[in-house]
Amino acid sequence: MYSIIDIEGNGAPFRKESIIEIAVYKYDGHKIIDQFISLVNPESEITPFVQKLTKISPKMVKTAPKFHEIAKRVVEIKEHTTLVGHNIDFDYRMLRQEFKRLGYEFKINTIDTIPLAKKLIPTAESYNLGKLLKSLGIPLVDQHRASGDARATLELFKLLMFKDKDSEIIQQHHDEVNAKSYLNKIRDLTQDLPAEKGIVYFQDKNGKIILFDFVEDLNKYSKGVFYSKSKRFIDIQEDVEQIYYELTGNDILAKLMMNSKGLTKQETFQFGLFDKNSKYFVDKINNQKKDQPFLKFKSFTQGIKAVSYIEANENLKNLENLKQLLTINKADELWLSTGRVLGEKSFLQFEKGELTSYGFYEFFTQIASLKKLSSLKINIDFPTDNIENDLKLGLLRGDFEKTPIPFQ
């Protein structure tokens, strides 16, 4: 039993796309026994390129069902089937993303007609769906619309099944996709990791965390670990059985979230920001034994970036102004910043200059009382010495908007 699928997306950036049309034909090996075709309201913009390509306009999807309204039907039609598509990775990823937004994990066996066609029709000049079908004499109606592409994919799949009379190639493809190989392990563990800032946790089969870190790109970092030849990652590559993550926003929030779990990383700051004759420079801390740095850095490059922030701000070229900016006042303050996702903000709460809590709130929420704040905040009951330098770097970069807490 097969579900032949095609999905059209709204053209948003990678891993942020939404479905605008879906078509599924349930095929029992002889005939279509069920079908589902629908436009979908993506609740976001459709790029001009996609509008031109698919002829699907914002007006057309405005009254269409949202994905959560058709999710049950999608599950029903795919039950006890194998998902088939031309470049199935795209369609399968889109489905996993949509279901994940609803809080569900979507898994199904898949077959991709592209590698099948390469094995069964090796003389084809192109494996682009339109060009391949034209060369085979298979009509393609409503190209770049879900129903047209899915129906054409079904006709292609029928031909491939006919050529593979004993199902040897299809079975081999299925076995390769589902084999317990190292490449499949990488695929399965990283395929849903977003290209966002966050904390990544590698776990072994017992759920023990064997690697964690705050990274700028969760997907890129995790794949880098798997492909690394560094000795420190060899055991991790072998032992990891699960990867999960938390979106965090900035590095300070990441450290607070890790500290709250008792997870800390040893950091070495070899470089510092110094001043001589009203000029700022970056040097190894050991080379400037007489002076204490205004800021500390893990790398020389990080220090140079800090100097560029200062030089871009005429006011900060004055040493006293820089010192004042980097001073954490002995006051009751909220430091507001970006959140973990679009539409969210974060805050750090200081009481008499001491960081006491942090939290997140929706962009349009007004924190107008301590009662409201108390319902959002996460109290800090662990040392925060390791983030003081990060706080100062955040102030220098302009990551925070300070506001006093006059309300009761």
Rosetta blueprint (number, residue, H / E / L):
1 M L
2 Y E
3 S E
4 I E
5 I E
6 D E
7 I E
8 E E
9 G E
10 N L
11 G L
12 A L
13 P L
14 F L
15 R L
16 K L
17 E L
18 S L
19 I E
20 I E
21 E E
22 I E
23 A E
24 V E
25 Y E
26 K E
27 Y E
28 D L
29 G L
30 H L
31 K L
32 I E
33 I E
34 D E
35 Q E
36 F E
37 I E
38 S E
39 L E
40 V L
41 N E
42 P L
43 E L
44 S L
45 E L
46 I L
47 T L
48 P H
49 F H
50 V H
51 Q H
52 K H
53 L H
54 T H
55 K L
56 I L
57 S L
58 P H
59 K H
60 M H
61 V H
62 K H
63 T L
64 A L
65 P L
66 K E
67 F H
68 H H
69 E H
70 I H
71 A H
72 K H
73 R H
74 V H
75 V H
76 E H
77 I H
78 K H
79 E L
80 H L
81 T L
82 T E
83 L E
84 V E
85 G E
86 H L
87 N L
88 I H
89 D H
90 F H
91 D H
92 Y H
93 R H
94 M H
95 L H
96 R H
97 Q H
98 E H
99 F H
100 K H
101 R H
102 L L
103 G L
104 Y L
105 E L
106 F L
107 K L
108 I L
109 N L
110 T E
111 I E
112 D E
113 T H
114 I H
115 P H
116 L H
117 A H
118 K H
119 K H
120 L H
121 I L
122 P L
123 T L
124 A L
125 E L
126 S L
127 Y L
128 N L
129 L H
130 G H
131 K H
132 L H
133 L H
134 K H
135 S H
136 L H
137 G L
138 I L
139 P L
140 L L
141 V L
142 D L
143 Q L
144 H L
145 R L
146 A H
147 S H
148 G H
149 D H
150 A H
151 R H
152 A H
153 T H
154 L H
155 E H
156 L H
157 F H
158 K H
159 L H
160 L H
161 M H
162 F H
163 K H
164 D L
165 K L
166 D L
167 S L
168 E H
169 I H
170 I H
171 Q H
172 Q H
173 H H
174 H H
175 D H
176 E H
177 V H
178 N H
179 A L
180 K L
181 S L
182 Y H
183 L H
184 N H
185 K H
186 I H
187 R H
188 D H
189 L H
190 T H
191 Q L
192 D L
193 L L
194 P L
195 A L
196 E L
197 K L
198 G E
199 I E
200 V E
201 Y E
202 F E
203 Q E
204 D L
205 K L
206 N L
207 G L
208 K L
209 I E
210 I E
211 L E
212 F E
213 D E
214 F E
215 V E
216 E L
217 D L
218 L H
219 N H
220 K H
221 Y H
222 S H
223 K H
224 G H
225 V H
226 F H
227 Y H
228 S L
229 K L
230 S L
231 K H
232 R H
233 F H
234 I H
235 D H
236 I H
237 Q H
238 E H
239 D H
240 V L
241 E L
242 Q E
243 I E
244 Y E
245 Y E
246 E E
247 L E
248 T L
249 G L
250 N L
251 D H
252 I H
253 L H
254 A H
255 K H
256 L H
257 M H
258 M H
259 N H
260 S H
261 K L
262 G L
263 L L
264 T L
265 K L
266 Q L
267 E L
268 T L
269 F L
270 Q L
271 F E
272 G E
273 L E
274 F E
275 D E
276 K E
277 N L
278 S L
279 K E
280 Y E
281 F E
282 V E
283 D E
284 K E
285 I H
286 N H
287 N H
288 Q L
289 K L
290 K L
291 D L
292 Q L
293 P L
294 F L
295 L L
296 K E
297 F E
298 K L
299 S L
300 F H
301 T H
302 Q H
303 G H
304 I H
305 K H
306 A H
307 V H
308 S H
309 Y H
310 I H
311 E H
312 A L
313 N L
314 E H
315 N H
316 L H
317 K H
318 N L
319 L H
320 E H
321 N H
322 L H
323 K H
324 Q H
325 L H
326 L L
327 T L
328 I L
329 N L
330 K L
331 A L
332 D L
333 E E
334 L E
335 W E
336 L E
337 S E
338 T E
339 G L
340 R L
341 V L
342 L L
343 G L
344 E E
345 K E
346 S E
347 F E
348 L E
349 Q E
350 F E
351 E E
352 K L
353 G L
354 E E
355 L E
356 T E
357 S E
358 Y E
359 G E
360 F E
361 Y E
362 E E
363 F L
364 F L
365 T L
366 Q L
367 I L
368 A L
369 S L
370 L H
371 K H
372 K H
373 L H
374 S H
375 S H
376 L H
377 K E
378 I E
379 N E
380 I L
381 D L
382 F L
383 P L
384 T L
385 D H
386 N H
387 I H
388 E H
389 N H
390 D H
391 L H
392 K H
393 L H
394 G H
395 L H
396 L H
397 R H
398 G L
399 D L
400 F L
401 E E
402 K E
403 T E
404 P E
405 I L
406 P L
407 F L
408 Q L
